[in-house]
Amino acid sequence: MATSDTITERRPFRPAVLDLGDARLRPWGRALDVPGGVVPALVAAAADAELARWNPLDTADPAAAEAYLDRCDAGWAEGTEAAFAVTDAADGTLLGNAFLRWTDRADGVAMVGYWLLAAARGRGLATRATLAATRWAVESAGARRIELFHAVGNDRSCRLADRAGFPYEGTLRASWHFEGRGYQDEHLHARLASDPFDE
Ligand SMILES: CC(C)(COP(=O)(O)OP(=O)(O)OC[C@H]1O[C@@H](n2cnc3c(N)ncnc32)[C@H](O)[C@@H]1OP(=O)(O)O)[C@@H](O)C(=O)NCCC(=O)NCCS
């Protein structure tokens, strides 16, 4: 009989590049190459007002951005986290992020997160990136259930969840601590491996 340890070893996230046509998902890490440099791009992203409101980044200065990249590299090396930068397919510019983390690896449960820079919003890119990352987690890493959390009031994220086939499952009370705003309620949405992906 498989022990939970052997099951865990069977579900690593391994570095991959996912092709969306007009954009690519590429592993975040020290080696990621974006025009102008990945550290300045992350510092600039942290200053985005919508990100600061709904998805604060811990990359406000170069040292913090480098530490973030080191955590991404470690997550890939350990197979526990899959942090993808969303970049423009033509010129490699940073557009956003799609992120997966095992929350119960033995049971195949992961969570997904995402953000886009302002110029990339409003054209369906985050939905496509979320779906591509989720599909990859199911097909390449054996995810059984992928959960998506967003703060109550983040209506764009809620619409994205519905559009990407993550139905609403309930409201979690005081489940996420936002710096300076205390604990916030979140919506839980989720997708199962058995839910079909449209071609
Ligand atoms: C949440 C966030 C990623 C959503 O970005 P987005 O661009 O609205 O989401 P999508 O990429 O799925 O695009 C969908 C929007 O583009 C529009 N759109 C235009 N062309 C489209 C197409 N071909 N396909 C799908 N949607 C399209 C949709 O109508 C939709 O807009 P609407 O919700 O106002 O109706 C973005 O607002 C963001 O980064 N916010 C700050 C950080 C954040 O909240 N992160 C999530 C924390 S839980």
Ligand as a Chemical Component Dictionary entry (heavy atoms), coordinates in Angstrom:
data_LIG
# 
_chem_comp.id                   LIG 
_chem_comp.type                 NON-POLYMER 
_chem_comp.pdbx_formal_charge   0 
_chem_comp.three_letter_code    LIG 
# 
loop_
_chem_comp_atom.comp_id 
_chem_comp_atom.atom_id 
_chem_comp_atom.alt_atom_id 
_chem_comp_atom.type_symbol 
_chem_comp_atom.charge 
_chem_comp_atom.model_Cartn_x 
_chem_comp_atom.model_Cartn_y 
_chem_comp_atom.model_Cartn_z 
_chem_comp_atom.pdbx_ordinal 
LIG C1  C1  C 0 -8.018  39.810 -10.760 1  
LIG C2  C2  C 0 -7.387  40.167 -12.108 2  
LIG C3  C3  C 0 -6.259  39.204 -12.413 3  
LIG C4  C4  C 0 -8.479  40.020 -13.156 4  
LIG O1  O1  O 0 -7.987  40.545 -14.368 5  
LIG P1  P1  P 0 -8.968  40.638 -15.616 6  
LIG O2  O2  O 0 -8.204  41.193 -16.732 7  
LIG O3  O3  O 0 -10.248 41.290 -15.196 8  
LIG O4  O4  O 0 -9.323  39.118 -15.834 9  
LIG P2  P2  P 0 -9.261  38.330 -17.187 10 
LIG O5  O5  O 0 -7.891  38.307 -17.697 11 
LIG O6  O6  O 0 -9.942  37.043 -16.941 12 
LIG O7  O7  O 0 -10.127 39.234 -18.175 13 
LIG C5  C5  C 0 -11.530 39.269 -18.023 14 
LIG C6  C6  C 0 -12.047 40.630 -18.377 15 
LIG O8  O8  O 0 -11.662 40.926 -19.699 16 
LIG C7  C7  C 0 -12.824 41.037 -20.515 17 
LIG N1  N1  N 0 -12.497 40.393 -21.795 18 
LIG C8  C8  C 0 -12.234 41.045 -22.937 19 
LIG N2  N2  N 0 -11.930 40.165 -23.892 20 
LIG C9  C9  C 0 -12.021 38.942 -23.362 21 
LIG C10 C10 C 0 -11.832 37.634 -23.850 22 
LIG N3  N3  N 0 -11.477 37.412 -25.124 23 
LIG N4  N4  N 0 -11.990 36.596 -23.028 24 
LIG C11 C11 C 0 -12.352 36.791 -21.745 25 
LIG N5  N5  N 0 -12.546 38.017 -21.217 26 
LIG C12 C12 C 0 -12.391 39.078 -22.008 27 
LIG C13 C13 C 0 -13.935 40.369 -19.759 28 
LIG O9  O9  O 0 -15.188 40.927 -20.087 29 
LIG C14 C14 C 0 -13.550 40.633 -18.328 30 
LIG O10 O10 O 0 -13.922 41.897 -17.896 31 
LIG P3  P3  P 0 -15.128 42.057 -16.830 32 
LIG O11 O11 O 0 -14.833 41.165 -15.662 33 
LIG O12 O12 O 0 -15.088 43.512 -16.480 34 
LIG O13 O13 O 0 -16.344 41.618 -17.545 35 
LIG C15 C15 C 0 -6.859  41.624 -12.132 36 
LIG O14 O14 O 0 -7.923  42.506 -11.946 37 
LIG C16 C16 C 0 -5.799  41.891 -11.083 38 
LIG O15 O15 O 0 -4.636  41.557 -11.268 39 
LIG N6  N6  N 0 -6.204  42.522 -9.969  40 
LIG C17 C17 C 0 -5.286  42.872 -8.895  41 
LIG C18 C18 C 0 -4.738  41.637 -8.170  42 
LIG C19 C19 C 0 -5.795  40.671 -7.764  43 
LIG O16 O16 O 0 -6.910  41.017 -7.429  44 
LIG N7  N7  N 0 -5.419  39.384 -7.785  45 
LIG C20 C20 C 0 -6.304  38.313 -7.380  46 
LIG C21 C21 C 0 -6.303  38.146 -5.915  47 
LIG S1  S1  S 0 -7.440  36.870 -5.434  48 
# 
loop_
_chem_comp_bond.comp_id 
_chem_comp_bond.atom_id_1 
_chem_comp_bond.atom_id_2 
_chem_comp_bond.value_order 
_chem_comp_bond.pdbx_ordinal 
LIG C1  C2  SING 1  
LIG C2  C3  SING 2  
LIG C2  C4  SING 3  
LIG C2  C15 SING 4  
LIG C4  O1  SING 5  
LIG O1  P1  SING 6  
LIG P1  O2  DOUB 7  
LIG P1  O3  SING 8  
LIG P1  O4  SING 9  
LIG O4  P2  SING 10 
LIG P2  O5  DOUB 11 
LIG P2  O6  SING 12 
LIG P2  O7  SING 13 
LIG O7  C5  SING 14 
LIG C5  C6  SING 15 
LIG C6  O8  SING 16 
LIG C6  C14 SING 17 
LIG O8  C7  SING 18 
LIG C7  N1  SING 19 
LIG C7  C13 SING 20 
LIG N1  C8  SING 21 
LIG N1  C12 SING 22 
LIG C8  N2  DOUB 23 
LIG N2  C9  SING 24 
LIG C9  C10 SING 25 
LIG C9  C12 DOUB 26 
LIG C10 N3  SING 27 
LIG C10 N4  DOUB 28 
LIG N4  C11 SING 29 
LIG C11 N5  DOUB 30 
LIG N5  C12 SING 31 
LIG C13 O9  SING 32 
LIG C13 C14 SING 33 
LIG C14 O10 SING 34 
LIG O10 P3  SING 35 
LIG P3  O11 DOUB 36 
LIG P3  O12 SING 37 
LIG P3  O13 SING 38 
LIG C15 O14 SING 39 
LIG C15 C16 SING 40 
LIG C16 O15 DOUB 41 
LIG C16 N6  SING 42 
LIG N6  C17 SING 43 
LIG C17 C18 SING 44 
LIG C18 C19 SING 45 
LIG C19 O16 DOUB 46 
LIG C19 N7  SING 47 
LIG N7  C20 SING 48 
LIG C20 C21 SING 49 
LIG C21 S1  SING 50 
# 
